[in-house]
Amino acid sequence: MIDKADFFSKSGVYSLKCNDCNAVYIGQSGRRISTRIKKHTAFVDKYRDTDITETKSAFANHLLTSSHGFSLTQGADILHECSKGKKLDLLEKMEISKAKKSPVLVCVNNIFISFEPHLIFNNLSEEI
């Protein structure tokens, strides 16, 4: 895990955890992760007191449909610091796959492409 003090300035793969249940969302950003997380939370803020529960954010949809909460300081983690590119995409797929297979977590990502572990080595070797 990366130091929380550096959290807002990093790019990479991140997780968002629901305050009230075992729901988790795995995402990525080639920009500052804080910028991407603000987009998720903006949907919740915008639609909290409405009947709208379908947004462009699967994590926001979970929070809206369940009336659950999220805390940036406790519910957000950087899983991998990484720049934009194939490596970032593969790391995100790997983390989504791990979350989907977890017996404890409920992964709310609505887009999932199966992750084949051998592909990470093929793609990473192209970047070296």
Secondary structure as GFF3:
##gff-version 3
##sequence-region A 1 128
A	DSSP	three_ten_helix	4	9	.	.	.	ID=ss1
A	DSSP	beta_strand	12	17	.	.	.	ID=ss2
A	DSSP	beta_strand	23	29	.	.	.	ID=ss3
A	DSSP	alpha_helix	33	47	.	.	.	ID=ss4
A	DSSP	alpha_helix	58	66	.	.	.	ID=ss5
A	DSSP	alpha_helix	72	75	.	.	.	ID=ss6
A	DSSP	beta_strand	76	81	.	.	.	ID=ss7
A	DSSP	alpha_helix	86	101	.	.	.	ID=ss8
A	DSSP	beta_strand	106	107	.	.	.	ID=ss9
A	DSSP	alpha_helix	117	127	.	.	.	ID=ss10
###
